[in-house]
């Protein structure tokens, strides 16, 4: 768990997320929050991998291996940037985003969205209790994930990978 003093400088991330969704529809909220999480996760991965233009292409170019939210979630888990609970949470957010992005008749009252949202914050019962509706639960989960990533970013950058000098014999 992260310490409170590490969270305070990153409250700007939450403010940014809250400002970005003011007045948005259900679809707008989901797409805005998922995009912010996708971009933040991308920055975490880029901050950890070797600093080289070819590596940046690996994450950013069209059709890049790490060019999708799904691939970034899996990569972040595979290289140890996120624990399994966050992996599950992000995949739920991704599934919710996909439902809103690919269906016209979907809202936070849709049965599939209610089911996904009921699983959010399952590893954070105190936060889950604070969220009476599926929409509130989605927003709380996304803001908490964004805050986690922003708080972790300096540490991830400090542990950036670098080229090894391998002995070849």
C-alpha positions as a Markdown table, in Angstrom:
| # | Residue | x | y | z |
|---|---|---|---|---|
| 1 | Unk | 0.0 | 0.0 | 0.0 |
| 2 | Unk | 1.2 | 3.5 | -0.7 |
| 3 | Unk | 1.8 | 6.0 | 2.0 |
| 4 | Unk | -0.3 | 9.2 | 2.3 |
| 5 | Unk | 2.6 | 11.6 | 1.9 |
| 6 | Unk | 3.3 | 10.0 | -1.5 |
| 7 | Unk | -0.3 | 10.6 | -2.5 |
| 8 | Unk | -0.5 | 14.3 | -1.8 |
| 9 | Unk | 1.5 | 15.6 | -4.7 |
| 10 | Unk | -0.5 | 13.4 | -7.1 |
| 11 | Unk | -3.9 | 14.7 | -6.1 |
| 12 | Unk | -3.5 | 16.8 | -9.3 |
| 13 | Unk | -4.1 | 13.6 | -11.3 |
| 14 | Unk | -7.5 | 13.1 | -9.5 |
| 15 | Unk | -8.4 | 16.7 | -10.0 |
| 16 | Unk | -7.5 | 16.4 | -13.7 |
| 17 | Unk | -9.7 | 13.3 | -14.0 |
| 18 | Unk | -12.6 | 15.0 | -12.2 |
| 19 | Unk | -12.3 | 18.1 | -14.4 |
| 20 | Unk | -12.2 | 16.0 | -17.6 |
| 21 | Unk | -15.5 | 14.3 | -16.9 |
| 22 | Unk | -17.6 | 17.2 | -15.6 |
| 23 | Unk | -21.0 | 17.2 | -17.4 |
| 24 | Unk | -20.1 | 14.0 | -19.3 |
| 25 | Unk | -22.6 | 11.2 | -20.0 |
| 26 | Unk | -22.0 | 7.7 | -18.7 |
| 27 | Unk | -20.2 | 6.9 | -22.0 |
| 28 | Unk | -18.1 | 10.1 | -21.7 |
| 29 | Unk | -17.0 | 9.3 | -18.2 |
| 30 | Unk | -16.0 | 5.8 | -19.0 |
| 31 | Unk | -14.1 | 6.8 | -22.2 |
| 32 | Unk | -12.3 | 9.7 | -20.5 |
| 33 | Unk | -11.2 | 7.8 | -17.4 |
| 34 | Unk | -10.1 | 4.7 | -19.4 |
| 35 | Unk | -8.1 | 6.9 | -21.7 |
| 36 | Unk | -6.4 | 8.7 | -18.8 |
| 37 | Unk | -5.5 | 5.3 | -17.2 |
| 38 | Unk | -4.3 | 4.0 | -20.5 |
| 39 | Unk | -2.0 | 7.0 | -21.0 |
| 40 | Unk | -0.7 | 6.9 | -17.4 |
| 41 | Unk | 0.0 | 3.1 | -17.7 |
| 42 | Unk | 1.8 | 3.8 | -21.0 |
| 43 | Unk | 4.0 | 6.4 | -19.2 |
| 44 | Unk | 4.8 | 3.9 | -16.4 |
| 45 | Unk | 5.9 | 1.3 | -18.9 |
| 46 | Unk | 7.9 | 3.7 | -20.9 |
| 47 | Unk | 9.6 | 5.0 | -17.7 |
| 48 | Unk | 10.6 | 1.4 | -16.8 |
| 49 | Unk | 11.8 | 0.2 | -20.2 |
| 50 | Unk | 15.2 | 1.0 | -21.8 |
| 51 | Unk | 15.2 | 4.6 | -22.9 |
| 52 | Unk | 15.6 | 4.4 | -26.7 |
| 53 | Unk | 13.5 | 5.6 | -29.6 |
| 54 | Unk | 12.9 | 2.0 | -30.8 |
| 55 | Unk | 11.5 | 1.1 | -27.4 |
| 56 | Unk | 9.2 | 4.2 | -27.6 |
| 57 | Unk | 8.0 | 2.9 | -31.0 |
| 58 | Unk | 7.2 | -0.4 | -29.3 |
| 59 | Unk | 4.7 | 1.4 | -27.1 |
| 60 | Unk | 3.5 | 4.3 | -29.3 |
| 61 | Unk | 3.4 | 3.5 | -33.0 |
| 62 | Unk | 0.2 | 2.4 | -34.7 |
| 63 | Unk | 0.0 | -1.4 | -34.4 |
| 64 | Unk | 2.8 | -1.4 | -31.8 |
| 65 | Unk | 2.9 | -4.6 | -29.7 |
| 66 | Unk | 2.1 | -2.4 | -26.6 |
| 67 | Unk | -0.2 | -0.1 | -28.5 |
| 68 | Unk | -3.4 | -1.1 | -26.8 |
| 69 | Unk | -4.8 | -0.8 | -23.3 |
| 70 | Unk | -5.1 | -4.6 | -23.1 |
| 71 | Unk | -1.5 | -5.2 | -24.1 |
| 72 | Unk | -0.2 | -2.5 | -21.7 |
| 73 | Unk | -2.2 | -4.0 | -18.8 |
| 74 | Unk | -0.7 | -7.4 | -19.5 |
| 75 | Unk | 2.8 | -6.0 | -20.0 |
| 76 | Unk | 2.7 | -4.0 | -16.8 |
| 77 | Unk | 1.7 | -7.1 | -14.9 |
| 78 | Unk | 4.3 | -9.3 | -16.6 |
| 79 | Unk | 7.2 | -7.0 | -15.8 |
| 80 | Unk | 6.0 | -6.4 | -12.2 |
| 81 | Unk | 4.7 | -2.8 | -12.4 |
| 82 | Unk | 1.3 | -3.8 | -11.1 |
| 83 | Unk | 0.1 | -6.5 | -8.7 |
| 84 | Unk | -2.5 | -9.0 | -9.6 |
| 85 | Unk | -5.3 | -7.1 | -7.9 |
| 86 | Unk | -4.6 | -4.0 | -10.1 |
| 87 | Unk | -4.3 | -6.3 | -13.1 |
| 88 | Unk | -7.9 | -7.6 | -12.4 |
| 89 | Unk | -9.2 | -4.1 | -11.7 |
| 90 | Unk | -7.7 | -2.7 | -14.9 |
| 91 | Unk | -9.2 | -5.5 | -17.0 |
| 92 | Unk | -12.6 | -4.8 | -15.5 |
| 93 | Unk | -12.2 | -1.1 | -16.4 |
| 94 | Unk | -11.1 | -2.2 | -19.9 |
| 95 | Unk | -14.1 | -4.5 | -20.3 |
| 96 | Unk | -16.4 | -1.7 | -19.2 |
| 97 | Unk | -14.7 | 0.7 | -21.6 |
| 98 | Unk | -15.1 | -1.8 | -24.5 |
| 99 | Unk | -18.8 | -2.2 | -23.8 |
| 100 | Unk | -19.4 | 1.5 | -23.9 |
| 101 | Unk | -17.2 | 2.0 | -26.9 |
| 102 | Unk | -18.8 | -0.7 | -29.0 |
| 103 | Unk | -22.5 | -0.6 | -28.0 |
| 104 | Unk | -25.0 | 2.2 | -28.5 |
| 105 | Unk | -27.5 | 1.0 | -25.8 |
| 106 | Unk | -25.3 | 0.8 | -22.8 |
| 107 | Unk | -25.3 | 2.7 | -19.5 |
| 108 | Unk | -24.4 | 2.1 | -15.9 |
| 109 | Unk | -27.8 | 0.6 | -15.5 |
| 110 | Unk | -27.1 | -2.2 | -18.1 |
| 111 | Unk | -26.9 | -5.6 | -16.5 |
| 112 | Unk | -23.4 | -6.4 | -17.9 |
| 113 | Unk | -22.0 | -3.1 | -16.6 |
| 114 | Unk | -23.6 | -3.6 | -13.2 |
| 115 | Unk | -22.0 | -7.0 | -13.0 |
| 116 | Unk | -18.5 | -5.6 | -13.9 |
| 117 | Unk | -18.9 | -2.7 | -11.6 |
| 118 | Unk | -19.9 | -4.9 | -8.7 |
| 119 | Unk | -16.5 | -6.6 | -9.0 |
| 120 | Unk | -14.6 | -3.3 | -8.9 |
| 121 | Unk | -12.8 | -2.4 | -5.7 |
| 122 | Unk | -13.2 | -5.9 | -4.4 |
| 123 | Unk | -9.7 | -5.7 | -2.9 |
| 124 | Unk | -10.5 | -2.3 | -1.3 |
| 125 | Unk | -13.7 | -2.9 | 0.8 |
| 126 | Unk | -13.6 | 0.5 | 2.5 |
| 127 | Unk | -13.5 | 2.2 | -0.8 |
| 128 | Unk | -16.3 | 0.0 | -2.2 |
| 129 | Unk | -18.6 | 0.8 | 0.7 |
| 130 | Unk | -18.3 | 4.5 | -0.2 |
| 131 | Unk | -19.8 | 3.9 | -3.7 |
| 132 | Unk | -23.5 | 3.3 | -3.7 |
| 133 | Unk | -24.0 | 3.2 | -7.5 |
| 134 | Unk | -22.1 | 1.4 | -10.4 |
| 135 | Unk | -21.1 | 4.8 | -11.8 |
| 136 | Unk | -19.7 | 5.9 | -8.4 |
| 137 | Unk | -17.8 | 2.6 | -8.1 |
| 138 | Unk | -16.3 | 3.0 | -11.6 |
| 139 | Unk | -15.2 | 6.6 | -10.9 |
| 140 | Unk | -13.7 | 5.7 | -7.5 |
| 141 | Unk | -11.9 | 2.7 | -9.0 |
| 142 | Unk | -10.5 | 4.7 | -11.9 |
| 143 | Unk | -9.4 | 7.6 | -9.7 |
| 144 | Unk | -7.7 | 5.3 | -7.3 |
| 145 | Unk | -5.9 | 3.4 | -10.1 |
| 146 | Unk | -4.7 | 6.7 | -11.6 |
| 147 | Unk | -3.5 | 7.9 | -8.2 |
| 148 | Unk | -1.6 | 4.6 | -7.7 |
| 149 | Unk | 0.1 | 4.9 | -11.0 |
| 150 | Unk | 1.1 | 8.6 | -10.6 |
| 151 | Unk | 2.4 | 7.9 | -7.1 |
| 152 | Unk | 4.4 | 4.9 | -8.3 |
| 153 | Unk | 5.9 | 6.7 | -11.4 |
| 154 | Unk | 9.0 | 8.2 | -9.7 |
| 155 | Unk | 10.0 | 4.9 | -8.3 |
| 156 | Unk | 9.4 | 3.1 | -11.6 |
| 157 | Unk | 11.6 | 5.7 | -13.3 |
| 158 | Unk | 14.3 | 5.1 | -10.7 |
| 159 | Unk | 14.3 | 1.4 | -11.6 |
| 160 | Unk | 14.5 | 2.0 | -15.3 |
| 161 | Unk | 16.0 | -0.9 | -17.2 |
| 162 | Unk | 19.3 | -0.5 | -19.0 |
| 163 | Unk | 21.5 | -2.4 | -21.4 |
| 164 | Unk | 23.5 | -5.2 | -19.9 |
| 165 | Unk | 27.1 | -6.0 | -20.7 |
| 166 | Unk | 26.7 | -9.7 | -21.4 |
| 167 | Unk | 29.7 | -12.0 | -21.5 |
| 168 | Unk | 29.8 | -14.0 | -24.7 |
| 169 | Unk | 32.2 | -16.9 | -24.6 |
